[in-house]
Protein backbone atom coordinates (compact mmCIF):
# COMPACT_ATOMS: atom_id res chain seq x y z
CA UNK A 1 0.00 0.00 0.00
CA UNK A 2 2.87 2.39 0.88
CA UNK A 3 4.61 1.56 -2.42
CA UNK A 4 1.48 2.45 -4.38
CA UNK A 5 1.05 5.71 -2.46
CA UNK A 6 4.66 6.71 -3.11
CA UNK A 7 4.25 5.85 -6.79
CA UNK A 8 1.12 7.98 -7.04
CA UNK A 9 2.75 10.88 -5.22
CA UNK A 10 6.00 10.75 -7.18
CA UNK A 11 4.30 10.55 -10.56
CA UNK A 12 1.66 13.11 -9.58
CA UNK A 13 -1.13 10.70 -10.49
CA UNK A 14 -4.41 11.36 -8.78
CA UNK A 15 -8.10 10.87 -9.19
CA UNK A 16 -8.50 14.58 -9.91
CA UNK A 17 -5.84 14.48 -12.63
CA UNK A 18 -7.45 11.40 -14.18
CA UNK A 19 -10.87 13.03 -14.13
CA UNK A 20 -9.50 16.17 -15.78
CA UNK A 21 -7.86 14.12 -18.53
CA UNK A 22 -11.00 12.06 -19.05
CA UNK A 23 -13.23 15.09 -19.46
CA UNK A 24 -10.73 16.81 -21.75
CA UNK A 25 -10.82 13.85 -24.12
CA UNK A 26 -14.52 13.02 -23.76
CA UNK A 27 -17.34 15.44 -24.55
CA UNK A 28 -20.17 12.89 -24.35
CA UNK A 29 -21.87 13.18 -20.97
CA UNK A 30 -23.22 9.64 -21.23
CA UNK A 31 -19.72 8.27 -21.83
CA UNK A 32 -18.38 10.34 -18.94
CA UNK A 33 -21.13 8.93 -16.73
CA UNK A 34 -20.21 5.43 -17.83
CA UNK A 35 -16.62 5.90 -16.72
CA UNK A 36 -17.82 7.39 -13.45
CA UNK A 37 -20.09 4.40 -12.91
CA UNK A 38 -17.24 1.97 -13.55
CA UNK A 39 -15.05 4.02 -11.21
CA UNK A 40 -17.72 3.77 -8.51
CA UNK A 41 -17.91 -0.02 -8.80
CA UNK A 42 -14.15 -0.57 -9.08
CA UNK A 43 -13.42 1.68 -6.10
CA UNK A 44 -15.99 -0.24 -4.05
CA UNK A 45 -14.22 -3.49 -4.89
CA UNK A 46 -10.87 -1.90 -4.01
CA UNK A 47 -12.20 -1.07 -0.57
CA UNK A 48 -13.63 -4.58 -0.17
CA UNK A 49 -10.33 -6.17 -1.24
CA UNK A 50 -8.21 -3.82 0.92
CA UNK A 51 -6.62 -2.15 -2.11
CA UNK A 52 -5.91 1.52 -2.79
CA UNK A 53 -9.23 3.03 -3.86
CA UNK A 54 -7.78 6.08 -5.62
CA UNK A 55 -5.25 4.00 -7.55
CA UNK A 56 -7.95 1.64 -8.84
CA UNK A 57 -10.28 4.58 -9.50
CA UNK A 58 -7.71 6.11 -11.84
CA UNK A 59 -7.70 2.98 -14.01
CA UNK A 60 -11.50 2.92 -14.10
CA UNK A 61 -11.85 6.61 -14.92
CA UNK A 62 -9.47 6.28 -17.84
CA UNK A 63 -10.46 2.92 -19.28
CA UNK A 64 -12.55 4.49 -22.07
CA UNK A 65 -11.15 8.03 -22.12
CA UNK A 66 -9.88 7.68 -25.71
CA UNK A 67 -12.99 5.97 -27.10
CA UNK A 68 -14.72 9.10 -28.38
CA UNK A 69 -11.64 10.36 -30.23
CA UNK A 70 -10.38 6.98 -31.44
CA UNK A 71 -13.30 4.51 -31.60
CA UNK A 72 -11.86 2.50 -34.50
CA UNK A 73 -9.00 0.18 -33.62
CA UNK A 74 -6.30 -1.71 -35.47
CA UNK A 75 -4.93 -4.54 -33.36
CA UNK A 76 -1.86 -5.13 -35.52
CA UNK A 77 -0.94 -1.43 -35.64
CA UNK A 78 -1.89 -0.98 -31.96
CA UNK A 79 -3.93 2.13 -32.75
CA UNK A 80 -7.39 3.27 -31.73
CA UNK A 81 -9.18 2.44 -28.49
CA UNK A 82 -7.64 1.48 -26.07
CA UNK A 83 -4.18 1.39 -27.66
CA UNK A 84 -3.94 5.10 -28.45
CA UNK A 85 -5.08 6.11 -24.99
CA UNK A 86 -2.67 3.73 -23.30
CA UNK A 87 0.21 5.03 -25.42
CA UNK A 88 -0.63 8.56 -24.27
CA UNK A 89 -0.85 7.49 -20.64
CA UNK A 90 2.51 5.74 -20.93
CA UNK A 91 4.04 8.98 -22.18
CA UNK A 92 2.59 10.72 -19.14
CA UNK A 93 4.24 8.16 -16.87
CA UNK A 94 1.27 6.09 -15.73
CA UNK A 95 2.22 2.76 -14.11
CA UNK A 96 2.20 -0.37 -16.25
CA UNK A 97 -0.32 -2.22 -14.07
CA UNK A 98 -2.89 0.51 -14.73
CA UNK A 99 -2.09 0.44 -18.45
CA UNK A 100 -2.33 -3.36 -18.57
CA UNK A 101 -5.72 -3.28 -16.83
CA UNK A 102 -7.01 -0.75 -19.36
CA UNK A 103 -5.74 -2.80 -22.29
CA UNK A 104 -7.11 -6.02 -20.80
CA UNK A 105 -10.66 -4.67 -20.54
CA UNK A 106 -10.83 -5.00 -24.34
CA UNK A 107 -10.71 -8.69 -25.26
CA UNK A 108 -9.40 -7.93 -28.74
CA UNK A 109 -6.25 -6.38 -27.26
CA UNK A 110 -5.21 -9.93 -26.27
CA UNK A 111 -3.80 -8.90 -22.90
CA UNK A 112 -4.27 -11.42 -20.11
CA UNK A 113 -6.16 -10.27 -17.02
CA UNK A 114 -3.79 -11.52 -14.33
CA UNK A 115 -4.09 -8.77 -11.71
CA UNK A 116 -7.03 -8.19 -9.40
CA UNK A 117 -7.34 -4.68 -10.81
CA UNK A 118 -7.66 -5.96 -14.38
CA UNK A 119 -10.22 -8.59 -13.37
CA UNK A 120 -12.32 -6.11 -11.40
CA UNK A 121 -12.24 -3.48 -14.15
CA UNK A 122 -13.38 -6.02 -16.72
CA UNK A 123 -16.08 -7.40 -14.44
CA UNK A 124 -17.52 -3.96 -13.71
CA UNK A 125 -17.44 -2.50 -17.22
CA UNK A 126 -20.42 -4.05 -18.99
CA UNK A 127 -22.68 -4.56 -15.98
CA UNK A 128 -22.66 -0.87 -15.06
CA UNK A 129 -24.05 -0.21 -18.54
CA UNK A 130 -26.92 -2.62 -18.01
CA UNK A 131 -27.73 -1.15 -14.61
CA UNK A 132 -27.67 2.41 -15.96
CA UNK A 133 -29.91 1.48 -18.90
CA UNK A 134 -32.34 -0.25 -16.55
CA UNK A 135 -32.60 2.83 -14.34
CA UNK A 136 -33.07 5.22 -17.26
CA UNK A 137 -36.12 3.34 -18.56
CA UNK A 138 -37.76 3.63 -15.16
CA UNK A 139 -40.33 6.41 -14.84
CA UNK A 140 -38.66 7.74 -11.69
CA UNK A 141 -35.10 7.44 -13.09
CA UNK A 142 -34.01 6.62 -9.55
CA UNK A 143 -31.47 3.87 -8.93
CA UNK A 144 -32.56 3.69 -5.29
CA UNK A 145 -35.67 1.86 -6.49
CA UNK A 146 -33.87 -0.44 -8.90
CA UNK A 147 -34.21 -4.09 -7.90
CA UNK A 148 -32.23 -7.21 -8.68
CA UNK A 149 -35.45 -8.91 -9.76
CA UNK A 150 -35.95 -6.28 -12.46
CA UNK A 151 -32.31 -6.54 -13.51
CA UNK A 152 -32.63 -10.29 -13.94
CA UNK A 153 -35.49 -9.74 -16.37
CA UNK A 154 -33.52 -7.10 -18.27
CA UNK A 155 -30.47 -9.37 -18.34
CA UNK A 156 -32.45 -12.17 -19.98
CA UNK A 157 -34.12 -9.82 -22.48
CA UNK A 158 -31.51 -9.75 -25.25
CA UNK A 159 -33.34 -6.92 -27.04
CA UNK A 160 -32.82 -4.66 -24.04
CA UNK A 161 -29.54 -2.70 -23.99
CA UNK A 162 -28.17 -4.66 -26.94
CA UNK A 163 -24.81 -2.98 -26.51
CA UNK A 164 -24.24 -4.79 -23.23
CA UNK A 165 -22.47 -8.08 -23.88
CA UNK A 166 -24.02 -10.57 -21.46
CA UNK A 167 -21.26 -13.10 -22.09
CA UNK A 168 -18.69 -10.55 -20.97
CA UNK A 169 -20.68 -9.93 -17.79
CA UNK A 170 -20.76 -13.65 -17.01
CA UNK A 171 -17.09 -14.10 -17.88
CA UNK A 172 -16.12 -11.14 -15.73
CA UNK A 173 -17.81 -12.55 -12.65
CA UNK A 174 -16.28 -15.98 -13.28
CA UNK A 175 -12.75 -14.58 -13.63
CA UNK A 176 -13.28 -12.58 -10.48
CA UNK A 177 -14.43 -15.70 -8.68
CA UNK A 178 -17.74 -14.20 -7.58
CA UNK A 179 -21.23 -15.60 -8.16
CA UNK A 180 -22.87 -13.61 -10.97
CA UNK A 181 -25.81 -12.11 -9.09
CA UNK A 182 -23.78 -11.51 -5.97
CA UNK A 183 -21.44 -9.49 -8.17
CA UNK A 184 -24.28 -7.58 -9.83
CA UNK A 185 -25.88 -6.82 -6.46
CA UNK A 186 -22.57 -5.49 -5.19
CA UNK A 187 -22.16 -3.19 -8.20
CA UNK A 188 -25.76 -2.01 -7.90
CA UNK A 189 -25.29 -1.15 -4.23
CA UNK A 190 -22.11 0.78 -5.01
CA UNK A 191 -23.85 2.76 -7.73
CA UNK A 192 -26.82 3.46 -5.47
CA UNK A 193 -24.44 5.00 -2.94
CA UNK A 194 -23.13 7.37 -5.62
CA UNK A 195 -26.43 8.08 -7.37
CA UNK A 196 -26.16 11.87 -7.51
CA UNK A 197 -22.76 11.90 -9.22
CA UNK A 198 -23.99 9.34 -11.74
CA UNK A 199 -27.17 11.30 -12.47
CA UNK A 200 -29.27 8.35 -11.34
CA UNK A 201 -30.87 9.95 -8.28
CA UNK A 202 -34.19 10.69 -9.99
CA UNK A 203 -33.17 14.18 -11.07
CA UNK A 204 -33.56 13.27 -14.75
CA UNK A 205 -37.26 12.58 -14.17
CA UNK A 206 -37.93 16.13 -13.01
Secondary structure by P-SEA (a helix, b strand, c coil): caaaaaaaaaacccaaaaaaaaaaacccaaaaaaaaaaaaaaaaaaaaacccaaaaaaaaacccccccccccccccccccaaaaaaaaaaaacccaaaaaaaaacccccccccccaaaaaaaaaaaaaaaaaaaaaaccccccccccaaaaaaaaacccccccccaaaaaaaaaaacccaaaaaaaaaaaaaaacccccccccccc
